[in-house]
Amino acid sequence: MGALPGLIFFLSVLPALPGPPNVVLLMGDDHGWEEVGYNGHPLLKTPTLDKMAAEGLRMDRFYSAHPSCSPTRGSVLTGRHPNRYGTFHPGCSLRPEEISVASLLKKAGYATAHFGKWHVGPVKASSPTNPGAMGFDEWLSHDNFFELDPVLSRNGGEPKRYEGEGSEVIVDEAIRFIDRSVKTEDPFLVVIWFGSPHEPYQALEEDLALYEELPDDFPEREVALTSNETGKRVKRPLKEVIRERFAEITAMDRAIGKLRDHLKSEGLHEDTILWYCGDNGIPPSGLVESRFRALKGSIYEGGTRVPGVIEWPARIKQPQVSKVNAVTSDMLPTLCELAGVPLPERPLDGISLVPMLDGTMKERGKPICFWDFRGAKRDNSEPYIDPELQKGTTPLVKLMGGKPTRDFANSRFSEIRDGDFAGARAILDGRYKLFIGGGREGEAELYDLVKDPGERSDLAKGKPELAGKLRAQLTEWQESVLGSLLGEDYP
């Protein structure tokens, strides 16, 4: 007993262990890798993202799990490839049995909220895949995308119009939630998914003015996109359209800066993870030129390589640039490790990037696989969720089937057929990427992305052993994914 006072003194002078970090996940809609100043864009003004890249961790080889929005968003929430649960393309919902990063962190004491684009199911109260069902305490969200003066649903209620620039509207709501969380001393997970820069483009005059004088040698061509007046497809000059797109990106960047400044003024910036990325590559309406091959919708680099940057001053004390492959599916495993939360007992496709945050990850150790599912058609397949529950409520400009709202779908699979392995797919392991499905089905292409990021020189015939090895790994992964699609992962 005589040693006890000395022990008490020793414990009292030890530094207090830090609590779990706050987390803010930010995602741009259709924001491609090249559309930031820090990646060398000659025209775009993105001062906030440039500062984050200069002061935090810049991930030069960061990927979306899919070349389109709904599937990628599902990968962020679940840490799994979206084909595992039937979120094959935009407009597919999650499945209610999926375990989200919000649910996991909520159990660990986090206050959780979602703001902005959801697009993995309706946001209405009765939806079994709304943000609340996926672990978010609060949400002000849209079924799909939005522009100025967005119409959003708060916690599943009737949609309401919120006046203002869309990105700033949801950031202001996020700031209010953060301030409330701080008062209760809860760590927070805030997910902010912007509606920008998805078309149809719409921006404030102050942002449009920044791009009044585009170069005289700008390409002379028209692009197809949605009309803000009719909601239908129109063709407009690229120069006119790009001015609006760039203005939206700058407005989104400014809103991120407002959030970042607030975190600093409230003393929260130091121990808050601020993680930004895009959800897929540049769409046809937004492309001027690119060093990458293809666009949104393709699993060539132009469809899946996106901006990726993380700030966390308490842990990332010096600026870093990582050339290691990383993907949106890595978010859940990374955050679970940092929060001390066990991973779900089911196949995950992401890995923890904690060593990357510390500057010690020199290689990934696990391939990243991509797959645009084009499986065998099912006639009269059973809906996974009652279609009435899959009907959206939040209106947007773009009409589909004459409707200003979006409905969702997800189908049950009771068997796997040979044709289910089809569709464009790829495996990325280190510097090499094997791609199948670009031409004749079954033909493989192999690229060295370090020497050839534009995927111009096919090495498959010159490196048959490597191509065969990667192909076998890709097929084995597909078998695992299709097992999940049958529901094998659910109790």
Secondary structure, DSSP 8 states (H G I E B T S, - for coil): -TTHHHHHHHHHHS-------EEEEEEESS--TTSSGGGT-SS---HHHHHHHHHSEEETTEE-SSSSHHHHHHHHHHSS-GGGGT--STTB---TT---HHHHHHHTT-EEEEEEE--SS--STT-TTSTTTTT-SEEEEESS---SS-EEEETT---EE--S-HHHHHHHHHHHHHHHHHHTT--EEEEEE--TT-SS----HHHHGGGSS--TT----EEEEE-TTTSSEEEEEHHHHHHHHHHHHHHHHHHHHHHHHHHHHTT-STTEEEEEEESS---GGG-S--SSSS-TT-SSHHHHB--EEEE-TTT--S-EEE-S-EEGGGHHHHHHHHHT----SS-------HHHHTT---S-SS-EEEE-------TT--BSS-GGGGB-----SS-BTTBSS-B-B-B------GGGG-S-EEEEETTEEEEE-SSSTT-EEEEETTT-TT--S--TTT-HHHHHHHHHHHHHHHHHHHHHHTTTT--
